[in-house]
């Protein structure tokens, strides 16, 4: 019941801002124009990607902290937290610097950009906010390890709403100014970091008087996060590179046709995300204790996700054209409806795969998923380029679907193998 309640809190915190997106995205497309809105989706994508520039330390911090809390090892909680957050702040600064430096090159690759200087400046602004974005991920992970999901979602709700409401409010006040919109988004991320820090301080009294750098934590954190680094760099890159390939080979307008239905279906990730955020610290504690209950929890989670997501994805596939026509307009629906149908199939398969991935990470098995994602990268890039150059945006969607199926099948196989390795010794 506690897991169900915490999952519900996460669903509200993640899902409520999407209701706002239903109203603001059409207004943003109309006010900014399709090309400039396409650039805004790329800013969102780049920010999300570089926000994972923590070398896996956020996930490693959550796992290690969940184990320490389960063992009631209060003495080491402060040193673990301080060391991880300082490392993450430094890495966020490096990621932000890279974002600023690479912005002119990245923008120059895009076709039909309405204002190159504006796009470059927008990327630079988000680069300045990057240390706060990365540290926020660590602070959020600490609240998850503490199972403070109610508090976490009190923060997440306005933060998520600002992602969509902020650009709309700026557009109403200053007009279609992409730079001003980006400044508003960056300031929102800074405020969110400070608020997370305040609630972490309240939720974890074990930190008081114990926050200090401990070099003994560096190696365990980097070892745990080392393999996660590959997944944190490669997997999000594969998640967003398709938009850039479309922008390079087709146009920025085509990116809007592609990104709009993709944004709809990928928002369904909030459902497995709400569940696996709760499962991760539970899996970590159960795996550390070698509790067989972890597998029963695993099976139940997969079944629940399938039953919840199947009718949603089927509805998106069957009603893709009228949904997009009434939500945006008939022209966009004619281009995007077939893509939404492809995405609906892929997202159902991929959402289920969040459970095996969470189990592997919770059990400390980071190496296999990282190697899997690394092996997928060149194959996906090849398929993406060939399919997009031959079949345009539909080719990109088919390459995305192929990756979803392959990745999910491999993750379930890895968990099946791990399960057999556990059962075999105990049976003998």
C-alpha positions, 0 to 999 in steps of 0.5 A: 500500500505504501508503494501504491500511495507513493506511486500515486503521488508521483503520477500526480506530480508528473502528470498534472503539468501535462494537462497544462501542456495540452493548452500551452503547446498549441498556443506556443506553436501558433505564437512562436511559429513552427520553426521557432517552436521546433527550436524550443523542443531542441532546447528542451532536448539539449537541456534534458540530455546535458542534465544527465551529465553527472557520470551516474552519480545521481543514481548511485547516490540514491542506491547507496543512500537507500542502503544506508537508511535501511541499515540505519547507518546515520554516521555515513549519510552526511559524508556520502551526500556531501561528496556526491553533491560536490562531485555533481556540481563540478560535473554540472559546471563542465556540462554547462561549459560544453553546452555553451562552447558547442552551441554555435556548432550545433545550431549551424547544423540546423536548416531554416533556423529563423534567428541563429544568434537567438538560438545560440544565446538560448543554449548558452543561458541553459548552459549557465543553469546546468550545475543547478540542474545536475545538483537538483537530480542528486537532491531529488534522488536523496528524497526518493531514497528517504521515500519522501515522495509526498514532499518531492511532488509538492516541488515537482508539480510547480516545477513541471508546470513552469516548463510549459507555463513559463514559455507561454507567459513570457510569450504573452508578455514579450512576444515570440522571444526564444531567448527570454523564454529560455531565461525564464526556464533557467531561472525556474531550474535555479529556484527548483534546486534551492527548494529541493535543498531546503526539503532535503535538509528537513527530511534528513536530519542525519546530515546536520553536523556530518556534511563533509567531503570524504575521499573514501566515498569517491571510488565507490560512487565513481565505480557505481556511476562509471557504467551508468555514465555510458547509459546516461550519455548514450541512452538520452543521446539516442532519445534526442538525436533523431530530432537533430537528424531530421533538422539536418536532413529535412528541416526545422519545421519537420522537427515540429511534425516529428517532435509533437507526437513524440512528446505526446507518447514519451510523456507516458514515461511518467507512468513507469517513472512514477512506479520505478522511482518508488521501486528503485530504493526498494529494489536496492534494499531488497537486493542488498539483503538478498530478499527473494521478495524483489522478484515478486515485486518485479513481476507485479510491476510488469503486469500492472504497467501492461494493464494500465498502458495497453488501453492508453496506447491503443487509444492513441494509435486508433484516434491519432488523426482526430486527436492531433486535428482537434488539439493542434490543427488539420495540417499538422495532423496530416503529417504527424498522425502516422508517426503517432501510431508508430510511437504508440506501439513503441512506447508500450514496449519501452515502458514495460522495459523500465522495470527490468532496467530499474531492477538491474540498477537497484541490484547494482548491475550497471555494467550490462545495461551500459554495454547494451546501450553502447552496442545499440548506439552505432546500429541505431545511428546507422538505421536512423540516417539511412531510414531518414534519408530514404523515408523522411520523418516516417523513417526516423520513427521506424528507426526509433521503434526498432530501437525500442523493441531491441532494447526492451527485449535485451533488458528483459533477457538480462533480468531473466538470466539474473533470475536464473542465476539466483534460483539455480544456486538456491535450488542446488 
